[in-house]
Amino acid sequence: MLKLIKNARFYDAPKGDVNDILIAGNKIAAIDKNISAPAGIPCEVVDAKGKLVTPGLIDIHVHTSGGGGQTGFLSLAPEVKASSLIACGTTTVVGLLGTDGFVKQLRQLYAKTMSLRENNLSAYMLTGYYGLPTPTLTECVADDLIFIAPVIGCKIAIADDRSSFPTELDLLRLINKVRLGGFTSSKGGVIHVHLGSLPEGMTLLLDIAKQYPSLIQHISPTHTMRTEPLFNQAIEFSKMGGMMDITTGGSKFMEPYESVFYALERGASIDSITFSSDGNGGITRVDPVTGESSYSLAPVHGNLDETIKLITKKGMSEADAFKLVTANPAKVMHFKTKGHIKVGFDADFCIFDSDYKITDVISLGNSMLRDGEFVMTRNYE
């Protein structure tokens, strides 16, 4: 079926400039000033007059099968709801395990990834978890990338007292596997590195980048904003050609949108920074009076919230602000047909009103949210 978006103001186009977008199946078929619905062919028309249109948002760090419990079984987090992702414009998501690779396992993560795909989201996953040895769905990280469609990389943790304290050689061997699996499967391959707050920070990654510059495109450090020294290391890494991921949920030394300007003022490029939510990880809160613990979920909407703050509170252009949740995460995860509004790219869109409230979401050519109402399958919700 065809779909036609009329009068779209692109996030990266001059003010007042509008275009029409023709969608055929799950791809962008044409972009022009005035496209008419083809005669005799069913075509859904979406009028975006007076609204802003962006690519669908990309979140590269979500605990889609729920974060692992760190204070007992009661703290195990549930799976993410597909509607929660759509409500904040996320049409592409990368799921991963956290501290727990035992109760929360890769098979569960795979099943959740496939269910999101059946709901017309672009869902991917990482093999591995915090520790070593690296769990896999096959017997090898490279084989996971080559033979299992949603797997695009591997996760590991460093500088964290919950990690397995991998050495430089351990990391290089993992990078080798994701690189080999990545180019064999044409997925690119990435090692997504959880950073804790131990003093050594990103030293291992910086050493690898200095010795082997060609490997930097396969390294994705996340949680870079835990401490100021760690964030300064991430800025150094970005200046070497790497990417730095700012978590919009979880521990941080300053507000995420403020940290973007902190990085830019110290020489980082806007093209080297991403937002990710750490969504559906468990957050523990302890009552200071009773000492009792309660649990909540890290929100998946943090990326959108912080992106809008870049525009409304800091005056950043829409074109630059939305890079952090579209083009830049597409680059780091090697998504070749996402992150831009271009002919031949995936038909993923968010449509915003003048107050930056999402009114419509289209994912792979499918209407998921229309005029603020869900039009997608919402099982168990």
C-alpha positions, 0 to 999 in steps of 0.5 A: 500500500502507498502512503503520502505525507503532504506539506512536511516541514523537514527538521533539517530544511529551511523554515517555510520549506515544505515537501511531500513524501511518497511511501511505498511499502517500508521505503521512501519512494519519492520526495518532491514539492507536490506529489499527487496520490496515484490514480486507481491505487489505494493511498493513505494521505497524512497532512502534516501542514504546520508540523515538523517531520523527523526520521523515526528516533533511534534508541541504541540502549534499551533493556527491552526484556527488562533489566536484571534484579540487583537486589533480589528477584523482586527487583527484576524489571518487566519487558518494555511495552511496544507502545511506550517506545512508539509514544516517544517516537522510537521506531528503531531500538537496540535491546541488550542485557544488563548486569544479569545474564543468568535469569535474564538470558539472550533467548528471552532478549531474542524473543522480545526482539522478534515480537517488537519486529512483528509489531512493525518496529525495527528491533535489534539486539546485542549478544553478551552482557556485563561479564566474561565469558561472553554468553552467545546464542550460538557458540561464538560472537561472530556466528551470532552476527552472521547467522542471527538476523537481529544481532548487530554486536556485543555488550561488555562492561569495564570500569565497574565493580560488577564487571569481569574486569576484562583486559585490553587483550580481552576487548581486542578479541571481542572487537575482532569477533564483532568486526569479522561477524560484522563484515561477513554479515554486512552489519558493520559490527559494534562492541557496546561498552558499559562504563562504570564509575571506577577511576580508570574510566575509559583508559582501555578504550583510549589505549586501543584507539591510539594503537589501532585507529581503524578499530574505533568505528566498532567501539560504542562507549555508553554511560559516559556521563557518570563522572566529569573525568569520565566524560572528559575522556569520552570527549577525547575519544570523540576527537579521535574519531569515535562516538560518545553516548550520553545516557538520558536516564541513570547516574550523571554529573549534570543534566544530559542536554547541558552535557552536550554543550559542555562537550561542544565547548571542549571541542567535540563535534555534534556529529559524534554524540548520541543519546540513549535511554537505558530504558526499562532498566531497574532503578532502586530507591531507598526511603531515607526514613524506613530504609525500605526499597522500591523499584521503578523503570528507567524511562524510555522517553528520556531521549526525546525529552532531552532533545527537545530541551536542546532546542527550547532551553539552549537554542540549538537548531532542530537539525543539530538536536535531532542528530543525537537520536537519528543520524548519529545513532544510525552511524554508530550502529551501522544502520545504512538506511536509517536516520535521514529522510532520503529516497530509498531509506526506511519509511520511519517518521515522527510528526510533531506539532508546534509545541514539539508534541508527537502527533503521528508516528510511522514505522517501516511505512506503518501508521503506529500513532495517528493524531495522538491515538495508537493504531498499532497492536497492543497485546497485554497492555 
